């Protein structure tokens, strides 16, 4: 029972972050038909900007930075991710969308991702970094760990799960109830018609890219103190978020979050599973869920084909 509870909580916490990435991919794709291949690296840029403001390039622990400075660091990190995400649409996507040349935005976003990773690798030379904790969970329980049903669980895990659900709810409400959200839905339904009736399509899409970056960056910054973070961590989170988004065909915020949570649970289950008394291991937990998702995608018909058969 204790192992099951630990798997569920750990898996849902990781999956919540994947789900927020999937949400960002889904919103952008439904509006533009674009997959932002630099998304994970843009979020990593925000995390490392937070780290730079909080502690510079020197060593740091989760609790060695004062609350005021850390709050400023988090705000700066979010701002960097938001601005960089918006600039990605303006400079790397919109020019090629206007020309109807998908190869252009694919190449531009892939190149941008590699450029960001190279920049971070040049500035942050250590193999991995500890990200300071925006919230002092170490003051709760035994250094941030509580025992529930015999399982030792990080308090942070519950916060990350709750944050992921809250952000998915906020994104759903924003798209469904606000003026900007309704404008984005109109663009998703028919961009040409939205432009004809006078909606500022490019401005709305820039906002969508920025908000997608903010949502994913919030999740990543909240979860980052729980494990070492390196220059490749953002790209890996981006890949997992993209797989989750693909599984639900770039669906609604709730569908994207659900797919991310499922992926996280699958990883945690495999990491703790045993076959013939031998543990499967963490390495396989990274490979098997992604392989299964790709196989599922290959077997499922495209949405358009399924609709035609119906």
N, C-alpha and C positions, 0 to 999 in steps of 0.2 A: 504493500500500500504506500509506504513512504517513497519507494523508488518511483512508483507511478506518478505520485503527486509531484515529485521533483522533475520528472520528465515533462509533465504537462506544463508546469509553471515556466520552466526554462525554455521549453519549445515555444510557448505562446509569447514570451518576452522577445525572443529572437525573431519569431514570425511577425510580431507587431511592427518591427522595423522594416522587414521585407515588405509587409503590406503597405506601409507608407510610401516606400519606393514604387511599388506597383501602382498605387493610387496616382502618384505623379506621372508615371508613364502613361496610364490610362487616360487621364484628363488631357494631356498634351496630344496623344494619338487621336482621340475622338474629335478634337478640335482641328487638327492639322493633317492627320495621316502621317505624322513624323514620329520616328523613334529617336529620342535624344540619346545617342550612344555616349555622350559625355556626362550624362546625368550623375552617375556614381562619383566620378572624379570632381564634378562641381561641388557635390556635397562634401567630399573629402577636403576640398579647398576651404570650405566653411569651417570644418572641424579644426584644421590646422591653423586657420586664422584665429580661431578661439584660443588655441594652445599658444600661439605666438604672442598675443596680447596678454594672456594670463601669466606666462612664465618665460617668454623669450625662447631661446634655443637651448637653455640649460636643463638639467634634470629637474623633475618635479614629481611630487606624489599627489595622490587624489585629494589630499587635505591641506596642502602647503600654500595655497593661494587664498588670500582674504576674500570675503564675500562680495564686497563692493567692486573690487577689481575683476573678480570672476564674472559678476553680472555684466559689467562693461564688455568683457571678453566675449561672452555668449552673444550679446547684442551685435557686436562687431562681426562675429562669425556668421550670424544669420544675415546681416546686411551684405556681407561679401558674397554669400551664396545667392541671395536674392538678386543683387546687381549683376553678378556673373551669369546667372540663369537668364535674366532678361536680355542681357547683351548677346547671349548665345542665339536667341531667336532673331534679334536685329541683325547680327553680323554673319551668322553661320547658317541660318535656316531661311529666313524670309527672302533674301535675294534669289535663292534657288527655287523656292516655292513659286515666286512670281514668274520665273522662267519655265516652270513645269519640268524641272530637271532633278529627279530624286537622287541621282548619283552625286549631285553636288552637295546636298545637305548630309547625305550619308558620309561622304568623304570628309566634309568639314567638321562634323561632330566627332567622328572617330579621331581625326587629327587633333582636335581640341582636347579630347580626353588624354591622348598620349602626351600632349604638350604640358597639360596641368600636372600629370604624374611626373614628368621629367623635371619640371620646376620644383615640385615638392621634394623630390628625391635629392635635388641639388642643394636645397635650403635645409632640409631636415635629414641629416646624414645618419642618425642612429637607426638601427634595424626596426625599432618600434618605440612608441611613446605611451606614457600614462597620461590620460586626459584628466584634468582636475574635475572634481565633482561639483556641479552647479548646486546640488542639494545634498546636505550632509546626512546621508543615510547611515554613515558610520556611527552616528549617535543613537541609532535605534537598534535594539536587541544587542547581539554580540558582534560589534563592529559591522553593523549593517546586515547581519544574518539572523533570521528568526527560525525557530523550530515549530513546524506545524505537522501534526500527525506523524511525528518521527522523522520528518524530512527537513533538512537544513536548506533554507531558501533565502536568496538575496531579496531584501526589501525593494531594491531597485527594480527587480523583475516585475513586481506588482505595479510599480509606478509606470514603467514602460508600457505594460499592457493597457493600463487605464489611459495613458496619454495617446496611444495608437487609436483606441476606440473613440476618444474625445475628438481627435483630429479628423478621423473619418466622418464622425457626426457633423463636425463643423464644416468640412468640405461639402458634404451632402446638402446641408442647410444653405450654405453659401451659393451653391449652384442652383438650388431650387427656389430660393426666396429673395435673394438680393438682386438689385438692378443689374450689377455687373454680371452676376451669375446667369441671369436670364438672357443677357446679351451673349454670353459665351454659349449658352444652349442654342440660341438662334444661329450663331456661327456654325456650331456643330451640325445643325439640321441642314443649313444651306448657306455656305459662306458667301456665294455670289449674291443671293437674295438679301442677305444681311447688309452687304456693302451697298446694294442698290437703294435700300431704304434709309441709308445714312448712318449705319452703325460704324464706329471707328474700329474696323476689324483688326488692323495691325496692332493698335493700342491694346485691344482686348486680349489678343494672343500673347503680347508681351507680358501682360499682367498674369496670364495663365502660366507661362513659363516661370515667372518669378514666384508665384504662389506654390507651384509644384516643388520648386527648390526649397522654399521655406518649410513646407510640411515635412519633406524628407530630412532636411537638416535638423529640424527640431528633434525628430526621432533619433537620428544618429548621435547628436550631441548628448541627449539624455541617456543613451545606452552606452556610449563610448567609454565612460569611466569603469565599466564592468570588466573590460578586457583590454590588453594592449592594442593600440591602433597604429597602423603603418600606412605608407603611401599607397599600398594596393588594397587596403580595406574598403575604401569607397567603391572601387571598381567591382570588387566581389559582391558587395551589397547591391550594387546596380544590376549585376547579372542575375542575382537571385530575385530581385524585384521585377526584372523584366520577364523572367520565367513565370512568376506568379501572375503578372499581367497578361501574358500570352495564354495561360491556362483558362482564364475567364474572358478571353477575347477582348481585352481592354474594356472591361465592363465598368459598372458603377463603382463609386468609392467603397461601398460595403462589400461588393464582390471582390474587389482588389484586396481589401483588407483580409477577407476570409481566405483567399488563396494564399496570401502571405502567412497567415496563422497556420494553415494546413501544412505549408512547406516547413515552417519552423518545427511543428510537432513531428513531422516525418524525420527531420534531421535528428532531433533529440531522441526519438525512439530508436533509430538505427545506431546512434552513438552508444547507447546503453544496452543494445540487444546482444544476445549470445546465441551462437549456433554450436551445438555439441559441447557446451560449456566454455566455448572460446568467444571472447568479445569481438564484435564486428569492427569497432573502432571508429574514431572521429573522422579519419580520412574518408572512409566509405560513406559516412553520414553526409559528407559534402558532395559525393559523386552520385550515389544512387537516387536520391529524390530528383535531382536535375535530369538524370538520364530517364527516369520514369516519366517526368513531365514532358520531355522532348518526344518520347515514344508515344505518349498520349496525344500530343499535338499532331504527330504524323498520322495517327489513326483517325482522328476526328476530321470530318469534312469541314471545309471553310464555311463560315456562317452563311455566306451568300448561297452556296450550294445546298446547304440544309434548308434554307428558306425556299429555294426553287422546288425542292422535292415535296415540301409541304404544300 
